[in-house]
Amino acid sequence: FLNHNVGRGLLAISVLAVKVTFVRNVVSLLPEGAAHIVLRTLCIGLIGAMFAFYLSLRVYGRLQVYIGTGQDLHRVYGKMPTAHRAPQPPIWAYGKHLQFAPWVIYNLVAACLMPLKYETQTVRVSQVRDKTKPESKSNSRSMDDDVVISYFPPTMNSTSSVGSPQECSLPLDAPAILIDPGLTCTAQDVPGSSFMRLAVSRGFRVVVAERRGHARPLTKPRWNLFGDSDDLEQMVKAIKKKLPGAPLFWLGVSSGSKLPIEAMGKFDERRDR
């Protein structure tokens, strides 16, 4: 439903109708004369704010590009026409504040009414007790805990995380995008789900790695605000075992962007030895 513009439009209209109904009910509690004045003031104020944001973006919205000296960067930039013009959001969502509010509402409604039907895999990961020292008999991998890997669409006929049977719609070797979500996010909101829905419609499988403390309560006193690359390496091994031959892409969102940067550095250093 949300993979198509028609579905997104219907959802947006539904959210707008709920907001209008709420405002009308609140205004109806006011005296008749005051209600008319308040409603008219709100309408004029909203329209005025929309045009103010529109004019401010048109006047001050200039594109500044900072690019290195490498020829590859210039070649890629030269083939991206959309990167040469300033953003052009719809008139009803000009400005960062007007864009943020409907985006949050959209995500909440989508997660509650039309959640992504994942296949979940629980993986037991382990770490040494003292991370400042190498692994040994006295410093064993005793700090273990559960993490959750979510696959959308499912890799086989299975029961999804919401309990309904799901049919596999992509082959096991379809390209997969590994997503490390934001700080307080889940597989249903990384934040948002529109990117994941679009990726699946383009033939990519989405794999969300929920780190310690996200999808399961902690059982050991070991936690990292931004996640741990040691845990993630074990999760990647489990993903590659489940999706043999699938090209794997990696995306970190917000606080989750720390993991790809740190982990790739460690993996590359180990490969160079």
N, C-alpha and C positions, 0 to 999 in steps of 0.2 A: 504493500500500500504506500509506504513512504519512499519507495524507490522511484516513484514517478512524480512529476510536477503537479499532476492533478491531485494526487493524494496529499502532497505537502500543502497545496492550496486549500483543500477542504479542511485540513487540520488547522491551518492558520485562520480560516474563516470561523471555525468552531471556537477557537480560543478568543477571537475578537468578539464573537457573539456573547460568550460568557462574560467577558469584561464589560460590554455594553449593558447587559442585563444587570450585572452587579451594581454599576454606577446608577442605573435608573432606579433600582430598588432602594439604594441609599438616598438618592435625591427625593424619592417619593415620601420619605419620612419627614422631610422638611415642610414648613408651611407652604401653601400653594404659591404665593407671590415670591417667596424666597427660593423655592425650588426652580421656578422658571428662570430667575436671575442667575442662580448657580449653574444650571445646565447650560445656559447660553454663554456664560463666562468660560466654562470648561471647554466648550466647543471652539470658541474664538481663540482661547489660549493654546489649545492643542494645534489648531491650524497655523497660528502665528509661530509657534515653536518649530513646527515642521519646516516652514519657509525660512525661518532664521537659520536653522541647521543647514538647509539647502544652500542658502546664500553664503554662509560661512565656509562651507566646503568648496564651493565654486570659487570663492575669492582667495581663500588661504590654502586650499588643498593643492599644494605643489608637489611634484614628484622629485625626490632627491635620491640619486643612485650612487652608492659607494661600491666600487668594483676594483679588484686587484689588477695587476699588470699582466697576468697570465693570458695567453692567447685563447686557451680553451674557454675561459670565463667569458671573454668578449664574443667568441663564436656562439656560445649558447645564448648569451644575452641578445645578440643580434637576431636570433631566430625565435624570440619570444615577444611578439607584438604587444601582448597584454602588459608586459613589464615596462613598456615605454609610456604608459598613460596612467594618470592618477586614478585611484579607485572611484567607481561610479555606482554606489549602492542605490537601492530604490528610494524614492522621495520620502516614503513613510519611515525610513530607518537611517536617515542621514545623521552622522555623529555617533560617537562611541557609546553614549548612554542609551540612545534610542535603539541602537542595534543590540545592546546587551540584554535588555529586558525581554523582548520577544524571543530571543535565542534561549534564555533560561526557561521561559514558560514552555517553549516548544520541546526542549529536552525532557522536562518533567512529564509532560503529557505523553510524549513518545515512549518514555521508559515505563510509564504506568499502564498505558492502554495498548501499546504495540511493541512489547519488548522483543529484542532479538532472541531467537530460540537457539541457544548454544548447546553444544556437546561439551561437557566439562570433564576435565582430567585432573585428579588430585595427585600431586607429586611430592614425595617426601625428600626434602633437601637437607643437607647437613653441612656444618662448618666446624672448624677446630675451636676449642674452648678459648684459647688465647690467640688472637689473630696477629699479634706482633711476633709470634714465634712459628717456626715451621711445624708441619704435622709430624707427630712422633707418638710413641706409646704413652708418654705422659701428657701429650697434648693431642688427644684423639678427636675425631669428629663426633662429639657428643651433643653439640648444639643443633639438634635436628628439629624440623617443624614442617608443617604442610603448607604448600602453595597451590594455587589453582590456575590451570591453563584452560581457556575457553575457546572453542573452535566454532566459527560460523562461516558457511553452513557446516553441519556435522559431517564427519568423515565417513559415516556409515549409517545404516538404518539403526536409529537409537532413540532413547528417551532423552529429551532435552532438559535443561535446567528448570524449565517451567512445567515439566511433567507430560508433555504431549509428544507422540511419536513424530519423528522428523525423517524426511527422505534426503539422502545425499544428492546434491545437485552439481557438484564439482568433482573431477577426478582427484586422486590422491596427489598426483604430481602437478596440480594447478599451482601457480605462484601464490605464495602466502606472505602476508604482511604481519609481522610480529609487532604488537603495540604495547608499550609500557605506559599505562595511564597516569593521570595526574595524582596529586597528593591525596585527596579525599574521594577519588573517583572509583568507579566499578566498571565491569565489563559492559554494562548497559549505558554508561555515561563516562566517557574517557578524557575530557568532557564531551558531551554530545554523542550522537550516533550516526549523523548524516554522512560523515566520511566513510564509515564502515559499510553502510548500506550502498553507497555509491561504488565502493571498491568491489563488493560482491557482484553488483550488476555489471561490472567491467571484467569479470572473470577471475578475481582475486579471492582467496580465502583469507579471512581475518582471524588472527590468533592473538588473544589478549592474555598477557601474563600478569596475574594479580599477585603481588609480592606479599611477604610475611605481614600478617595483621590486616590484610585487605578483605579477603573472602573468608578467612577462617580466623578464629580467636588464637592468639599466641599461646603456645604451650611451654615455651622456653624463654628465658630472659635474654633474647637476642633480637634486635630490631634496628633497622636503619630507615630514617625518614625518607630517603630517596631510593631505597632498595640496595641490594648487594650484588655485585657482579659475580661472586662465587655461586650464589643461589641461581642467578640467571643463566650461568653456563650449564648448570645441571638441568634447568628448564629447557634450554635450547637443545640439549642432547635428547630429551624426551620428545620434543617437537619433531626433530629430524627422524627419530625412530618411528613416530606415528605418521609422518609425511615423507616417506623416502622419495628422493628425487625431486622434491618440490623446491624451486628457487625461493629463497627466504630473504625478504626485505625487512628492514628494521626501522621503526618509528617511535620516538619518545615524545610524549606530550607533556608540556609544562615541567613539573618536577621529575617526570619519567624520562626526560631527555638526558639526565645525568648518566643513566645506565648505559646507553649505547656509546657515549663518549668515553666513559671509563673502561667499559668492557672491551671495546674495540682496541683501545690502547694496550690493554693487557694481553689480548689475544694476538695482536700483531707482534708485540715484544717477544712472546713465547714462540711464535712461528719463526722469528728471525734468529733464534738461538741455534 
